[in-house]
Amino acid sequence: MPIVQQVAVTIANRPGALARVAETLAAGRINITGFGSSGPNRLIRLVVNSPAKALRALKKAKVRARLEPAVAVTLRDRPGSLARAARKLAQRKININYGYATAARGAGRATIVFGVSNPRRAARIIG
């Protein structure tokens, strides 16, 4: 299970905010492969093909962004897969602060991104 550098963007929760971020990345030919957002101040987390390039593009566009580590794991798209992964982390006292996921219908696999208290340790445990 790899540790990924995701881009964390803080932006006002207004119509067009996500469009602005996505358009900025698209203009830089940066592909978004994972996405999650939450909170009243709109914290957007993105897994992209080039995190450092994405950070530079967003900062140039005057968008508040930073890189942060997360753990990305690919699981079988079956009932109980997420439960087993979460239990492994819990047994080792690793807290899951947030997560987001995607599964393409019929692909048989789902990719889960976890924000955890200790990404390196979590990667070894679920690996």
Phi and psi in radians as a Rosetta constraint file:
Dihedral C 1 N 2 CA 2 C 2 CIRCULARHARMONIC -1.445 0.35
Dihedral N 2 CA 2 C 2 N 3 CIRCULARHARMONIC 2.619 0.35
Dihedral C 2 N 3 CA 3 C 3 CIRCULARHARMONIC -1.506 0.35
Dihedral N 3 CA 3 C 3 N 4 CIRCULARHARMONIC 2.277 0.35
Dihedral C 3 N 4 CA 4 C 4 CIRCULARHARMONIC -2.013 0.35
Dihedral N 4 CA 4 C 4 N 5 CIRCULARHARMONIC 2.653 0.35
Dihedral C 4 N 5 CA 5 C 5 CIRCULARHARMONIC -1.678 0.35
Dihedral N 5 CA 5 C 5 N 6 CIRCULARHARMONIC 1.955 0.35
Dihedral C 5 N 6 CA 6 C 6 CIRCULARHARMONIC -1.735 0.35
Dihedral N 6 CA 6 C 6 N 7 CIRCULARHARMONIC 2.762 0.35
Dihedral C 6 N 7 CA 7 C 7 CIRCULARHARMONIC -1.698 0.35
Dihedral N 7 CA 7 C 7 N 8 CIRCULARHARMONIC 2.152 0.35
Dihedral C 7 N 8 CA 8 C 8 CIRCULARHARMONIC -1.859 0.35
Dihedral N 8 CA 8 C 8 N 9 CIRCULARHARMONIC 2.085 0.35
Dihedral C 8 N 9 CA 9 C 9 CIRCULARHARMONIC -2.001 0.35
Dihedral N 9 CA 9 C 9 N 10 CIRCULARHARMONIC 2.275 0.35
Dihedral C 9 N 10 CA 10 C 10 CIRCULARHARMONIC -1.898 0.35
Dihedral N 10 CA 10 C 10 N 11 CIRCULARHARMONIC 2.122 0.35
Dihedral C 10 N 11 CA 11 C 11 CIRCULARHARMONIC -2.567 0.35
Dihedral N 11 CA 11 C 11 N 12 CIRCULARHARMONIC 2.683 0.35
Dihedral C 11 N 12 CA 12 C 12 CIRCULARHARMONIC -1.030 0.35
Dihedral N 12 CA 12 C 12 N 13 CIRCULARHARMONIC 2.493 0.35
Dihedral C 12 N 13 CA 13 C 13 CIRCULARHARMONIC -1.476 0.35
Dihedral N 13 CA 13 C 13 N 14 CIRCULARHARMONIC 1.435 0.35
Dihedral C 13 N 14 CA 14 C 14 CIRCULARHARMONIC -2.385 0.35
Dihedral N 14 CA 14 C 14 N 15 CIRCULARHARMONIC 2.755 0.35
Dihedral C 14 N 15 CA 15 C 15 CIRCULARHARMONIC -0.977 0.35
Dihedral N 15 CA 15 C 15 N 16 CIRCULARHARMONIC 2.310 0.35
Dihedral C 15 N 16 CA 16 C 16 CIRCULARHARMONIC 1.641 0.35
Dihedral N 16 CA 16 C 16 N 17 CIRCULARHARMONIC -0.174 0.35
Dihedral C 16 N 17 CA 17 C 17 CIRCULARHARMONIC -1.095 0.35
Dihedral N 17 CA 17 C 17 N 18 CIRCULARHARMONIC -0.862 0.35
Dihedral C 17 N 18 CA 18 C 18 CIRCULARHARMONIC -1.123 0.35
Dihedral N 18 CA 18 C 18 N 19 CIRCULARHARMONIC -0.693 0.35
Dihedral C 18 N 19 CA 19 C 19 CIRCULARHARMONIC -1.015 0.35
Dihedral N 19 CA 19 C 19 N 20 CIRCULARHARMONIC -0.744 0.35
Dihedral C 19 N 20 CA 20 C 20 CIRCULARHARMONIC -1.056 0.35
Dihedral N 20 CA 20 C 20 N 21 CIRCULARHARMONIC -0.805 0.35
Dihedral C 20 N 21 CA 21 C 21 CIRCULARHARMONIC -1.106 0.35
Dihedral N 21 CA 21 C 21 N 22 CIRCULARHARMONIC -0.851 0.35
Dihedral C 21 N 22 CA 22 C 22 CIRCULARHARMONIC -1.115 0.35
Dihedral N 22 CA 22 C 22 N 23 CIRCULARHARMONIC -0.687 0.35
Dihedral C 22 N 23 CA 23 C 23 CIRCULARHARMONIC -1.149 0.35
Dihedral N 23 CA 23 C 23 N 24 CIRCULARHARMONIC -0.673 0.35
Dihedral C 23 N 24 CA 24 C 24 CIRCULARHARMONIC -1.065 0.35
Dihedral N 24 CA 24 C 24 N 25 CIRCULARHARMONIC -0.782 0.35
Dihedral C 24 N 25 CA 25 C 25 CIRCULARHARMONIC -1.200 0.35
Dihedral N 25 CA 25 C 25 N 26 CIRCULARHARMONIC -0.713 0.35
Dihedral C 25 N 26 CA 26 C 26 CIRCULARHARMONIC -1.063 0.35
Dihedral N 26 CA 26 C 26 N 27 CIRCULARHARMONIC -0.713 0.35
Dihedral C 26 N 27 CA 27 C 27 CIRCULARHARMONIC -1.080 0.35
Dihedral N 27 CA 27 C 27 N 28 CIRCULARHARMONIC -0.519 0.35
Dihedral C 27 N 28 CA 28 C 28 CIRCULARHARMONIC -1.562 0.35
Dihedral N 28 CA 28 C 28 N 29 CIRCULARHARMONIC 0.141 0.35
Dihedral C 28 N 29 CA 29 C 29 CIRCULARHARMONIC 1.001 0.35
Dihedral N 29 CA 29 C 29 N 30 CIRCULARHARMONIC 0.721 0.35
Dihedral C 29 N 30 CA 30 C 30 CIRCULARHARMONIC -1.835 0.35
Dihedral N 30 CA 30 C 30 N 31 CIRCULARHARMONIC 2.184 0.35
Dihedral C 30 N 31 CA 31 C 31 CIRCULARHARMONIC -1.599 0.35
Dihedral N 31 CA 31 C 31 N 32 CIRCULARHARMONIC 2.320 0.35
Dihedral C 31 N 32 CA 32 C 32 CIRCULARHARMONIC -1.632 0.35
Dihedral N 32 CA 32 C 32 N 33 CIRCULARHARMONIC 2.131 0.35
Dihedral C 32 N 33 CA 33 C 33 CIRCULARHARMONIC -1.954 0.35
Dihedral N 33 CA 33 C 33 N 34 CIRCULARHARMONIC -0.145 0.35
Dihedral C 33 N 34 CA 34 C 34 CIRCULARHARMONIC -2.664 0.35
Dihedral N 34 CA 34 C 34 N 35 CIRCULARHARMONIC 2.559 0.35
Dihedral C 34 N 35 CA 35 C 35 CIRCULARHARMONIC -2.646 0.35
Dihedral N 35 CA 35 C 35 N 36 CIRCULARHARMONIC 2.375 0.35
Dihedral C 35 N 36 CA 36 C 36 CIRCULARHARMONIC -2.635 0.35
Dihedral N 36 CA 36 C 36 N 37 CIRCULARHARMONIC 2.607 0.35
Dihedral C 36 N 37 CA 37 C 37 CIRCULARHARMONIC -2.575 0.35
Dihedral N 37 CA 37 C 37 N 38 CIRCULARHARMONIC 2.702 0.35
Dihedral C 37 N 38 CA 38 C 38 CIRCULARHARMONIC -2.912 0.35
Dihedral N 38 CA 38 C 38 N 39 CIRCULARHARMONIC 2.947 0.35
Dihedral C 38 N 39 CA 39 C 39 CIRCULARHARMONIC 1.494 0.35
Dihedral N 39 CA 39 C 39 N 40 CIRCULARHARMONIC 2.715 0.35
Dihedral C 39 N 40 CA 40 C 40 CIRCULARHARMONIC -1.173 0.35
Dihedral N 40 CA 40 C 40 N 41 CIRCULARHARMONIC -0.450 0.35
Dihedral C 40 N 41 CA 41 C 41 CIRCULARHARMONIC -1.676 0.35
Dihedral N 41 CA 41 C 41 N 42 CIRCULARHARMONIC 0.206 0.35
Dihedral C 41 N 42 CA 42 C 42 CIRCULARHARMONIC 0.916 0.35
Dihedral N 42 CA 42 C 42 N 43 CIRCULARHARMONIC 1.521 0.35
Dihedral C 42 N 43 CA 43 C 43 CIRCULARHARMONIC -1.651 0.35
Dihedral N 43 CA 43 C 43 N 44 CIRCULARHARMONIC 2.033 0.35
Dihedral C 43 N 44 CA 44 C 44 CIRCULARHARMONIC -1.881 0.35
Dihedral N 44 CA 44 C 44 N 45 CIRCULARHARMONIC 2.227 0.35
Dihedral C 44 N 45 CA 45 C 45 CIRCULARHARMONIC -1.970 0.35
Dihedral N 45 CA 45 C 45 N 46 CIRCULARHARMONIC 2.304 0.35
Dihedral C 45 N 46 CA 46 C 46 CIRCULARHARMONIC -2.298 0.35
Dihedral N 46 CA 46 C 46 N 47 CIRCULARHARMONIC 2.337 0.35
Dihedral C 46 N 47 CA 47 C 47 CIRCULARHARMONIC -1.708 0.35
Dihedral N 47 CA 47 C 47 N 48 CIRCULARHARMONIC 2.193 0.35
Dihedral C 47 N 48 CA 48 C 48 CIRCULARHARMONIC -2.277 0.35
Dihedral N 48 CA 48 C 48 N 49 CIRCULARHARMONIC 2.890 0.35
Dihedral C 48 N 49 CA 49 C 49 CIRCULARHARMONIC -1.310 0.35
Dihedral N 49 CA 49 C 49 N 50 CIRCULARHARMONIC -0.303 0.35
Dihedral C 49 N 50 CA 50 C 50 CIRCULARHARMONIC -2.536 0.35
Dihedral N 50 CA 50 C 50 N 51 CIRCULARHARMONIC 1.483 0.35
Dihedral C 50 N 51 CA 51 C 51 CIRCULARHARMONIC -1.022 0.35
Dihedral N 51 CA 51 C 51 N 52 CIRCULARHARMONIC -0.769 0.35
Dihedral C 51 N 52 CA 52 C 52 CIRCULARHARMONIC -1.125 0.35
Dihedral N 52 CA 52 C 52 N 53 CIRCULARHARMONIC -0.732 0.35
Dihedral C 52 N 53 CA 53 C 53 CIRCULARHARMONIC -1.126 0.35
Dihedral N 53 CA 53 C 53 N 54 CIRCULARHARMONIC -0.697 0.35
Dihedral C 53 N 54 CA 54 C 54 CIRCULARHARMONIC -1.100 0.35
Dihedral N 54 CA 54 C 54 N 55 CIRCULARHARMONIC -0.754 0.35
Dihedral C 54 N 55 CA 55 C 55 CIRCULARHARMONIC -1.067 0.35
Dihedral N 55 CA 55 C 55 N 56 CIRCULARHARMONIC -0.774 0.35
Dihedral C 55 N 56 CA 56 C 56 CIRCULARHARMONIC -1.091 0.35
Dihedral N 56 CA 56 C 56 N 57 CIRCULARHARMONIC -0.777 0.35
Dihedral C 56 N 57 CA 57 C 57 CIRCULARHARMONIC -1.095 0.35
Dihedral N 57 CA 57 C 57 N 58 CIRCULARHARMONIC -0.756 0.35
Dihedral C 57 N 58 CA 58 C 58 CIRCULARHARMONIC -1.173 0.35
Dihedral N 58 CA 58 C 58 N 59 CIRCULARHARMONIC -0.737 0.35
Dihedral C 58 N 59 CA 59 C 59 CIRCULARHARMONIC -1.132 0.35
Dihedral N 59 CA 59 C 59 N 60 CIRCULARHARMONIC -0.659 0.35
Dihedral C 59 N 60 CA 60 C 60 CIRCULARHARMONIC -1.098 0.35
Dihedral N 60 CA 60 C 60 N 61 CIRCULARHARMONIC -0.590 0.35
Dihedral C 60 N 61 CA 61 C 61 CIRCULARHARMONIC -1.454 0.35
Dihedral N 61 CA 61 C 61 N 62 CIRCULARHARMONIC 0.122 0.35
Dihedral C 61 N 62 CA 62 C 62 CIRCULARHARMONIC 1.111 0.35
Dihedral N 62 CA 62 C 62 N 63 CIRCULARHARMONIC 0.660 0.35
Dihedral C 62 N 63 CA 63 C 63 CIRCULARHARMONIC -1.844 0.35
Dihedral N 63 CA 63 C 63 N 64 CIRCULARHARMONIC 2.250 0.35
Dihedral C 63 N 64 CA 64 C 64 CIRCULARHARMONIC -1.221 0.35
Dihedral N 64 CA 64 C 64 N 65 CIRCULARHARMONIC 2.085 0.35
Dihedral C 64 N 65 CA 65 C 65 CIRCULARHARMONIC -2.597 0.35
Dihedral N 65 CA 65 C 65 N 66 CIRCULARHARMONIC 2.716 0.35
Dihedral C 65 N 66 CA 66 C 66 CIRCULARHARMONIC -2.618 0.35
Dihedral N 66 CA 66 C 66 N 67 CIRCULARHARMONIC 2.840 0.35
Dihedral C 66 N 67 CA 67 C 67 CIRCULARHARMONIC -1.699 0.35
Dihedral N 67 CA 67 C 67 N 68 CIRCULARHARMONIC 2.498 0.35
Dihedral C 67 N 68 CA 68 C 68 CIRCULARHARMONIC -2.547 0.35
Dihedral N 68 CA 68 C 68 N 69 CIRCULARHARMONIC 2.546 0.35
Dihedral C 68 N 69 CA 69 C 69 CIRCULARHARMONIC -1.345 0.35
Dihedral N 69 CA 69 C 69 N 70 CIRCULARHARMONIC 2.598 0.35
Dihedral C 69 N 70 CA 70 C 70 CIRCULARHARMONIC -2.578 0.35
Dihedral N 70 CA 70 C 70 N 71 CIRCULARHARMONIC 2.962 0.35
Dihedral C 70 N 71 CA 71 C 71 CIRCULARHARMONIC -1.983 0.35
Dihedral N 71 CA 71 C 71 N 72 CIRCULARHARMONIC 2.235 0.35
Dihedral C 71 N 72 CA 72 C 72 CIRCULARHARMONIC -1.980 0.35
Dihedral N 72 CA 72 C 72 N 73 CIRCULARHARMONIC 2.206 0.35
Dihedral C 72 N 73 CA 73 C 73 CIRCULARHARMONIC -2.245 0.35
Dihedral N 73 CA 73 C 73 N 74 CIRCULARHARMONIC 2.439 0.35
Dihedral C 73 N 74 CA 74 C 74 CIRCULARHARMONIC -1.784 0.35
Dihedral N 74 CA 74 C 74 N 75 CIRCULARHARMONIC 2.162 0.35
Dihedral C 74 N 75 CA 75 C 75 CIRCULARHARMONIC -2.053 0.35
Dihedral N 75 CA 75 C 75 N 76 CIRCULARHARMONIC 2.782 0.35
Dihedral C 75 N 76 CA 76 C 76 CIRCULARHARMONIC -1.145 0.35
Dihedral N 76 CA 76 C 76 N 77 CIRCULARHARMONIC 2.434 0.35
Dihedral C 76 N 77 CA 77 C 77 CIRCULARHARMONIC -1.455 0.35
Dihedral N 77 CA 77 C 77 N 78 CIRCULARHARMONIC 1.301 0.35
Dihedral C 77 N 78 CA 78 C 78 CIRCULARHARMONIC -2.453 0.35
Dihedral N 78 CA 78 C 78 N 79 CIRCULARHARMONIC 2.654 0.35
Dihedral C 78 N 79 CA 79 C 79 CIRCULARHARMONIC -0.979 0.35
Dihedral N 79 CA 79 C 79 N 80 CIRCULARHARMONIC 2.307 0.35
Dihedral C 79 N 80 CA 80 C 80 CIRCULARHARMONIC 1.709 0.35
Dihedral N 80 CA 80 C 80 N 81 CIRCULARHARMONIC -0.245 0.35
Dihedral C 80 N 81 CA 81 C 81 CIRCULARHARMONIC -1.080 0.35
Dihedral N 81 CA 81 C 81 N 82 CIRCULARHARMONIC -0.833 0.35
Dihedral C 81 N 82 CA 82 C 82 CIRCULARHARMONIC -1.131 0.35
Dihedral N 82 CA 82 C 82 N 83 CIRCULARHARMONIC -0.702 0.35
Dihedral C 82 N 83 CA 83 C 83 CIRCULARHARMONIC -1.031 0.35
Dihedral N 83 CA 83 C 83 N 84 CIRCULARHARMONIC -0.770 0.35
Dihedral C 83 N 84 CA 84 C 84 CIRCULARHARMONIC -1.121 0.35
Dihedral N 84 CA 84 C 84 N 85 CIRCULARHARMONIC -0.766 0.35
Dihedral C 84 N 85 CA 85 C 85 CIRCULARHARMONIC -1.114 0.35
Dihedral N 85 CA 85 C 85 N 86 CIRCULARHARMONIC -0.789 0.35
Dihedral C 85 N 86 CA 86 C 86 CIRCULARHARMONIC -1.112 0.35
Dihedral N 86 CA 86 C 86 N 87 CIRCULARHARMONIC -0.683 0.35
Dihedral C 86 N 87 CA 87 C 87 CIRCULARHARMONIC -1.127 0.35
Dihedral N 87 CA 87 C 87 N 88 CIRCULARHARMONIC -0.734 0.35
Dihedral C 87 N 88 CA 88 C 88 CIRCULARHARMONIC -1.002 0.35
Dihedral N 88 CA 88 C 88 N 89 CIRCULARHARMONIC -0.770 0.35
Dihedral C 88 N 89 CA 89 C 89 CIRCULARHARMONIC -1.170 0.35
Dihedral N 89 CA 89 C 89 N 90 CIRCULARHARMONIC -0.748 0.35
Dihedral C 89 N 90 CA 90 C 90 CIRCULARHARMONIC -1.072 0.35
Dihedral N 90 CA 90 C 90 N 91 CIRCULARHARMONIC -0.717 0.35
Dihedral C 90 N 91 CA 91 C 91 CIRCULARHARMONIC -1.094 0.35
Dihedral N 91 CA 91 C 91 N 92 CIRCULARHARMONIC -0.454 0.35
Dihedral C 91 N 92 CA 92 C 92 CIRCULARHARMONIC -1.749 0.35
Dihedral N 92 CA 92 C 92 N 93 CIRCULARHARMONIC 0.219 0.35
Dihedral C 92 N 93 CA 93 C 93 CIRCULARHARMONIC 1.122 0.35
Dihedral N 93 CA 93 C 93 N 94 CIRCULARHARMONIC 0.589 0.35
Dihedral C 93 N 94 CA 94 C 94 CIRCULARHARMONIC -1.753 0.35
Dihedral N 94 CA 94 C 94 N 95 CIRCULARHARMONIC 2.107 0.35
Dihedral C 94 N 95 CA 95 C 95 CIRCULARHARMONIC -1.491 0.35
Dihedral N 95 CA 95 C 95 N 96 CIRCULARHARMONIC 2.376 0.35
Dihedral C 95 N 96 CA 96 C 96 CIRCULARHARMONIC -1.643 0.35
Dihedral N 96 CA 96 C 96 N 97 CIRCULARHARMONIC 1.986 0.35
Dihedral C 96 N 97 CA 97 C 97 CIRCULARHARMONIC -1.417 0.35
Dihedral N 97 CA 97 C 97 N 98 CIRCULARHARMONIC -0.592 0.35
Dihedral C 97 N 98 CA 98 C 98 CIRCULARHARMONIC -2.888 0.35
Dihedral N 98 CA 98 C 98 N 99 CIRCULARHARMONIC 2.964 0.35
Dihedral C 98 N 99 CA 99 C 99 CIRCULARHARMONIC -2.848 0.35
Dihedral N 99 CA 99 C 99 N 100 CIRCULARHARMONIC 2.781 0.35
Dihedral C 99 N 100 CA 100 C 100 CIRCULARHARMONIC -2.629 0.35
Dihedral N 100 CA 100 C 100 N 101 CIRCULARHARMONIC 2.768 0.35
Dihedral C 100 N 101 CA 101 C 101 CIRCULARHARMONIC -2.614 0.35
Dihedral N 101 CA 101 C 101 N 102 CIRCULARHARMONIC 2.872 0.35
Dihedral C 101 N 102 CA 102 C 102 CIRCULARHARMONIC -2.593 0.35
Dihedral N 102 CA 102 C 102 N 103 CIRCULARHARMONIC 2.539 0.35
Dihedral C 102 N 103 CA 103 C 103 CIRCULARHARMONIC -2.504 0.35
Dihedral N 103 CA 103 C 103 N 104 CIRCULARHARMONIC 2.128 0.35
Dihedral C 103 N 104 CA 104 C 104 CIRCULARHARMONIC -1.371 0.35
Dihedral N 104 CA 104 C 104 N 105 CIRCULARHARMONIC 2.256 0.35
Dihedral C 104 N 105 CA 105 C 105 CIRCULARHARMONIC -0.945 0.35
Dihedral N 105 CA 105 C 105 N 106 CIRCULARHARMONIC 2.199 0.35
Dihedral C 105 N 106 CA 106 C 106 CIRCULARHARMONIC 1.469 0.35
Dihedral N 106 CA 106 C 106 N 107 CIRCULARHARMONIC -0.065 0.35
Dihedral C 106 N 107 CA 107 C 107 CIRCULARHARMONIC -1.335 0.35
Dihedral N 107 CA 107 C 107 N 108 CIRCULARHARMONIC -0.411 0.35
Dihedral C 107 N 108 CA 108 C 108 CIRCULARHARMONIC 1.436 0.35
Dihedral N 108 CA 108 C 108 N 109 CIRCULARHARMONIC -0.063 0.35
Dihedral C 108 N 109 CA 109 C 109 CIRCULARHARMONIC -2.340 0.35
Dihedral N 109 CA 109 C 109 N 110 CIRCULARHARMONIC 2.659 0.35
Dihedral C 109 N 110 CA 110 C 110 CIRCULARHARMONIC -2.283 0.35
Dihedral N 110 CA 110 C 110 N 111 CIRCULARHARMONIC 2.468 0.35
Dihedral C 110 N 111 CA 111 C 111 CIRCULARHARMONIC -1.848 0.35
Dihedral N 111 CA 111 C 111 N 112 CIRCULARHARMONIC 2.207 0.35
Dihedral C 111 N 112 CA 112 C 112 CIRCULARHARMONIC -2.006 0.35
Dihedral N 112 CA 112 C 112 N 113 CIRCULARHARMONIC 2.330 0.35
Dihedral C 112 N 113 CA 113 C 113 CIRCULARHARMONIC -1.938 0.35
Dihedral N 113 CA 113 C 113 N 114 CIRCULARHARMONIC 2.167 0.35
Dihedral C 113 N 114 CA 114 C 114 CIRCULARHARMONIC -1.953 0.35
Dihedral N 114 CA 114 C 114 N 115 CIRCULARHARMONIC 2.320 0.35
Dihedral C 114 N 115 CA 115 C 115 CIRCULARHARMONIC -1.653 0.35
Dihedral N 115 CA 115 C 115 N 116 CIRCULARHARMONIC 2.013 0.35
Dihedral C 115 N 116 CA 116 C 116 CIRCULARHARMONIC -2.192 0.35
Dihedral N 116 CA 116 C 116 N 117 CIRCULARHARMONIC 2.881 0.35
Dihedral C 116 N 117 CA 117 C 117 CIRCULARHARMONIC -1.180 0.35
Dihedral N 117 CA 117 C 117 N 118 CIRCULARHARMONIC -0.469 0.35
Dihedral C 117 N 118 CA 118 C 118 CIRCULARHARMONIC -2.521 0.35
Dihedral N 118 CA 118 C 118 N 119 CIRCULARHARMONIC 1.532 0.35
Dihedral C 118 N 119 CA 119 C 119 CIRCULARHARMONIC -1.019 0.35
Dihedral N 119 CA 119 C 119 N 120 CIRCULARHARMONIC -0.736 0.35
Dihedral C 119 N 120 CA 120 C 120 CIRCULARHARMONIC -1.093 0.35
Dihedral N 120 CA 120 C 120 N 121 CIRCULARHARMONIC -0.789 0.35
Dihedral C 120 N 121 CA 121 C 121 CIRCULARHARMONIC -1.149 0.35
Dihedral N 121 CA 121 C 121 N 122 CIRCULARHARMONIC -0.739 0.35
Dihedral C 121 N 122 CA 122 C 122 CIRCULARHARMONIC -1.063 0.35
Dihedral N 122 CA 122 C 122 N 123 CIRCULARHARMONIC -0.710 0.35
Dihedral C 122 N 123 CA 123 C 123 CIRCULARHARMONIC -1.074 0.35
Dihedral N 123 CA 123 C 123 N 124 CIRCULARHARMONIC -0.691 0.35
Dihedral C 123 N 124 CA 124 C 124 CIRCULARHARMONIC -1.193 0.35
Dihedral N 124 CA 124 C 124 N 125 CIRCULARHARMONIC -0.671 0.35
Dihedral C 124 N 125 CA 125 C 125 CIRCULARHARMONIC -1.213 0.35
Dihedral N 125 CA 125 C 125 N 126 CIRCULARHARMONIC -0.844 0.35
Dihedral C 125 N 126 CA 126 C 126 CIRCULARHARMONIC -1.464 0.35
Dihedral N 126 CA 126 C 126 N 127 CIRCULARHARMONIC -0.602 0.35
